[in-house]
Amino acid sequence: MNEFKSKKTILILTAQFGAGHVSAANAIKDYIIEENSDVEIIIENFISASVPRINKPMVKMYENNTKYVPGLYNYYYYLKKSFDSKYDISYKIYTPKLAQYIKKLNPDLIISTFPCAAACVNDFNTKNPHKKIPSITVITDVVDSLEWIFPTTNMYFVPSYEIKNRYVQKGLDPDIFRVTGVPVNKKFICNEKLRSQKLRLLLLGGGRGLFDFDENFMHWLDDYLVIHNNVLDVTIVTGSNKKLYENLTIKKPLYNINALGYVNNMFDLLKEFDLMLTKSGGATLFEAISSNTPIIVKNPKVGQEIENAKFIRDKGIGILYDNDENLKEIIESLIKGDLSSRIEFMDHNITHLKQTIHPDKIGEYVFELLNR
């Protein structure tokens, strides 16, 4: 136990179910250090700190469920969305060892970017009222699910004012919410994007390079650009999907689309493009918003991504499509210039939306609680 620490310690608990929870944790760390570097910040996967042997199987199960049986996943997701989080006892798997980890580390503040991690922190604080640790929960999708809400949580970072309003309608205190957006690396921020005559489209499949369209569509687009590459410039980032990168560069190479593998400068890359075609994950969505890049996404089948897609539609900051044929029609409309006014409309909406969220105040909010 660190009884006489010279520095305050902040523990950020995260999870590897998708990249968004970890990227939010890293972004929060950067904002905290920018506000005051005289703190120790530890980012920890809450499963690795409790039952490390089940981390990979749990991540694999999540990926398989969302991919192959989204209906089953959604049933459980929407069940948790509407009922009190105290009835979900899955966190009990992790609490014994995680409680030991927390006691040993003795942090001054705990920030959770995953709901089950927040549940574990709530359990710790409930069982140790004399040793209660201030806590913040960061909601990493545009959702108002009750699975994130716990009685001992002191503060919530939420993606939008609409989410704050929905939680207040459910009876929560408005003073515990801070509207930050989903935290992303501040290097994504681009307040004014320079547009060119040539439309620039970026195709992203996340870190693992998993796309909502198949290789046939990529080759259709490559062929389509033979006579339209003076109008549309396309780059695809395959991430860690080495097989796809090899297919697109060696086995059946693309000639009119620039194919990249894993990149470390996504924030620079995104600023160079007018549109991004990707998935509707919370982190990806707010990277697009930060960089002033309207987003094209397939109508998703998974709970939290469905909510993110609704946000894209309702805020007018992107285009939703249903299948590859529908996507081809959108590409053709882009080529013809039929969507020029819509792109301007989305640009305007993103600029307006950015004025309502305050990621730049994350460090301030953290120290507001830490110094109480």
N, C-alpha and C positions, 0 to 999 in steps of 0.2 A: 504493500500500500504506500502510495506517495503522499505522505502526510505533510511534507514541507516542500512542495514544488515551487520552484522559482517562476515557472511559466504556467499559464493556464493550458489545459489539455482539452482538445475538442476531438471527439470520436465521431467519425462519419461511417455509419453502417450502410452497406449497399448489397447488391446481388447481381448475378450474371445472367438473369433472365432477360435477354436482349441487351443491347449496349447502352440503352438510355439511362439506366440507374447508375451505372459506373461513370458515364460522361457527366451526369448531373453532379455526382460527388466531386469529381475533379474540378468542375467549374466553380462549385461552391468554395472549395479549398482556395482557388485562385482569388476569388472575391474577398475572402476573409483575410488572406495575406496582404492583399492590396490595402485593406482598411487598417490592419495592424499586424505586422509580421512577428510580433513578440508573443506568439502562441505556438504550441505544438499541435499539429493536426495529423491524425492517424485515420487513414481510409482502410476499412476492413470489410471483406465479404462476410456477412453475418453467419453464413453456413460454414465457411472455412474456420471461423472462430468457435464453432460449436460442434458440428458433426461433419468434419471435412470430407469423410469418405463418401458421403451421399451427395456432394455438390454436383459432380459430373452427371450421375444418374438423374438427379432432379432437373438439371438444365436440359438434358436429353429428353426427358419425359415432357417437359414444357414445350420444347420444339416440335416433338412428334404430335402432341395433342393439338397444338395450334395449326399444324400443317395438315394432319390426316383426319382428325375428328373435331373440327372447330365447333360443331353443334354441342358436343359434350362439354367442351371447354367453356362455351358461352353459357350453358345451363348453370354451371358452377359459378361462373363470373357474375352473372346477373342475380344469382341467389345471394352471393356475398354483397353485391352492390346495394341491395335493398334491406338486408337485415342487420341488426346490431352486431358490431364486430366481436362483442364478448361471447357470442355463440360459436365463433370459429375457433376451435381449439388446436388447429394444426401447428401453431407456434410452440406448443408444449414440447415438441420434439427437440427444439433448440434451446429452450430456456435454461436447463440445468447448467450446461457447459458455458453458455453465453453469459449467464449471471456470474460465474466464476471469473470469466475473462474481464467483465466490466468491473468487478470488485478489485481485481488485481491492477487494472489500468487506472482505476479511480479518476475518470474524466470529469471535467467541470461542466461539460455540455455534451449531449449526444444528438446527432442529426441523422435521421433515417430517410433513405431514398427508396425504400421498398416497404410495402404494407406489413409483411410478416415481421420484418425487423422492428418496425414501430410497435407491433404487438408484443414483441419480446421486451422492449424497453418499458412499455406500460406494465408488463408483468413484474419486471424488476422493481419499478418504482412503487407498485402496489404492495409488494411483499417487503419492501425496505423503506417504509415511510420516513424513518429517521435518517436515511441516507439517500433521499430522493434527489435525482439528478435532473436538472432542467433539460427539456427535450424539444426538438423541432422535427416536424415531418414535412418532407418535400414531395408533393404529388406530381408525378412525372408523366401523366397523361391528362388530357382535358376531360376529366371525369369527376363526378360528385359521389363516388362510391363510399359507402360507410365502412368498407374494409380498411380505410386509411385512418379512421377516426377513433381516438381512445381518450378516456377521461383525464389521464395524467399528462397528456401532451400540452405544452405551453404555447406553441406557435405553429402555424402551418404556412408554407409557401405554396401558393396555388397558381395555376396557369393563367387564369383570367378572372375578370370581375364577375362574369356569369357564374363561374364555379363557386366563388365566394358567396354570391347571392343565393345560389341553390342550397349551400350548406346552412346559411342563415335561415332560410325557409324551413330547414329541417330542425331548427331549434338551437343551432350553435351560436355562440357569442361572436358577433362580427369583429370584435377587437383582437381576436387571436389569429386573424388571417392577414397575410401580406401578399399582394398580387405581384409576383416576380416573373411570371411566365415559367416555363420549364427551363431550369438553368442550363445554359450551354456556354462553351468557351467564348470569352468576350472578343476573341480574334475573329469571330464570325460577323461581328457588327460592321455593317456597311450602310451608312445613312443615305447615301446618294449614289446610285449605280449609273454608270455611263452606258447608255445604249448605243449600239451601232446599227448600221443599215442591215447587216447580216444577223439573223436571229440565231442565238446560241443556246443549245439544249444539252443538258447534262443528265445522263442516265446513271442512277445509283441503285445498288442492291444491298446497301448496308455494309458493315464490315465483313460479313461472310459472303457477300456477292450473290445473294439470292433474290432474283427478280420476280415480279408478278407477270412477266411475259416470257415466252420461250425464245430459243435461239432462232427459230424460223422468223419471228418478228424482227430480230436484230438484222438478219440477212435481207429481209424485205426492205427494211429501212435503208440498209447499205446500198441496195440496188436502186431504190427510189432516189437516193441522193446523187446518182450518176448525172442526172439532168437538173438537179435542184441544189447542188452544193454551193452555188453562188448566192442562195437565199438562206439556207439553213446549215449551221455548223454543229456537228454532234460529237460528243465525247462520252464514252462509257467507262465506268470504273468498276472493275470486277472484284475489288477487295481481296480477301484471302482465298477466293475461289480460283485456285491455280488451274484446275481442269478447264474451267470456262475460259480463262485467259489464254491457255494453250490452244483451245479450239478456235478462238477468235483471232489469234495472231499467227498460228502455225498450221493447224490441220485444215481449217477452212477460213482463211484470213479475211478480215474486213478491209476494204480498200478506201471507203469514203467516210468511215467512222474512226475516230482516234480512240484506240483501246488502251486503257491504263490498268495496271494491277493494283496492289495495295498502295495507298498514298498517305503521306503524313502531313500534307498541307491542304487538307480539305477546305479549311477556312479561306485560303487564298484562291483555291480553284473555284469555289462557289461564287465568289465575287465577280468572276469573269463571265458568268453565264446569266442569261435572261430568264430561263425556266429550268426547273429540275423535275425529272420524271423518276419517282421513287415510291417508297412505302409510307404509310401514314403513322409511323411511330412518333411518340411525343417529342423526343430529342430531335429527330430529323425535321419535324414540323417547325420547331422553334429555331433550328439552325437556318431554315429557309426564311423565317420571319426576320431574324437578326440580320441576314445578308440581303434583305429586300429581293428575294427570289420567289416569285409565284411557283406553285407546286402542282404537279399533275400526278394523281394517285388513282389506283384501282379501288373501286368500292370494296372495302375489306370484309372479311367474314368473322374476325376475332373481336370480342367485346370492346376492349379499350381502344383498338384501332378504329372500330365503328364510330365510337364517340369522337375520336380525333377527326375523322372524315366529316362528321356532322359539323364540327367547328370550322373546318376548311370551307364547307359549303355556306354555312350561315354567316361567316365573316367575309365571304367573297374574295378569298385569297388564293384560290386554286381551282383546278378543273378535275372532276371525278369522271371515271369511265368504268364500263362494265366488263369488257372483254377485249381481246386483241383487235378484232374487227372495228370496234368502237374507237380504239386507240389509233388505228390507221386513219380513220376519218378525221380525228383531231389533228394528226400530223399533216394531212392534206389541207386542212383548213389553215393551219399555221403557214404552210408553203404559199397558199393563195393570198395570205394577208387578211383573211376573214376574221381573225381573232385579235387584230391589232388593238382595237378599242377595248377589248376585254382584258388584254394584258395591261393596258394603261389603267383600267378600272381596278385590277388586282393590285397593281403597284400603289395606287392611291390608298386602297384599303389596308395594305400592309403598313404603310407610313402612319396611318391613323391608329391602327392597332398598337404599334410600338409605343405610342404616346400614353397608352393606358397600363402598360406593364413596367416594372421597375427592377430589372435584374441588377442594375448598378447600385441598388440599395441593399443587396444581400448582406454584404459585410456589416453595414450599419445595423441591420435588423438582428444579426447574430450577436453583436456586441451589446445591443439593447437588452437582450435576454441575459447574456453572460454577465453583465455588470449590474443586474438588478440586485 
